Amino acid sequence: MLQSPLISVLGKDPQRKHRINANSFQQNAITTVNGWQYAAFYTEDSKNTGVCHVNLSRRKIDLSKIYTAQAHWETITFDDYDQIADDGHNIISIGVAKGDGTIHCAFDHHCDRQDFAA
């Protein structure tokens, strides 16, 4: 019998007219590589709701704890970049190099210059 999944709320979805997290056309907002699971998403700035920041979360996959609260996520917020356009196409995509574990993050680029962090 299947167990009920544990739902992890990693951040509050920004209150905007156009959704920028979890769009149907978005690729690789969550991925698993070498026993780690990674998720990328936007959250609102705590002082200015017109500004969003990129967040990257990860957790170690331990199948014995996957359905418990012990499946702990670590999150880093990149507050050095302000995402301000209310455009639902400015999603985040991530990739992780299987060799050295470098995390590649592309974000906020709909008909604009490319924003990228590694």
Residue, then its C-alpha position, 0 to 999 in steps of 0.5 A: m500500500l502506498q504511504s501518504p506523501l509528506i508535503s514540504v512547503l519551501g516558501k510562500d508563492p509570490q502574490r502576483k498577477h502572473r505565476i512565476n513558480a510551477n508553470s506548465f512549461q517550466q523545465n527542471a525546477i526540481t531535480t535529483v542527482n547523486g542522492w540529492q534533490y534540488a528545487a528552485f523557486y521565487t519568494e517575495d522580498s520581505k520588505n517589498t512585495g514587488v520584488c522576488h528573489v531566487n531560492l535554491s533548496r536541497r535535501k539528502i534523499d534517504l528513502s527510510k526518511i522520505y515520508t517523515a519530517q526528517a527529510h530536511w530541506e536546506t534553502i539559500t536565498f539569492d537576495d543580490y538579484d531583484q526580479i521585478a517583472d510581473d511576467g509569468h515566463n520568467i521562471i527558474s530552471i536548474g541543472v546539476a553537474k553529475g561530475d562535480g555537483t556544480i548547480h547551474c541556475a538560469f532565471d528571469h529571462h523572457c525576451d531579456r538578457q540571460d541571468f545565470a548563476a553557478 
